[in-house]
Amino acid sequence: MTLLNIIITLIAVGAILWLINTLIPMDGKIKSILNGVITIAVLIWLLKVFGIASMLSTIHVGK
């Protein structure tokens, strides 16, 4: 995936999130949960795209 595709995808996700936040009437708590879930999903996707997620799977915590 090229850098241009990643930037376009991030802009599209941001625009969709902005539209949801401004046009759909929801409680503030629901909006914050939705924003958090989408942000975490985008961060995980970015980690996978840049190959960092595969490096994180080799880290072991505990025994």
Residue pairs with C-beta under 8 A, 6 or more apart in sequence:
1 49
6 46
6 49
10 42
13 38
13 42
17 35
17 38
20 34
21 31
21 35
26 34
44 53
47 53
47 56
48 54
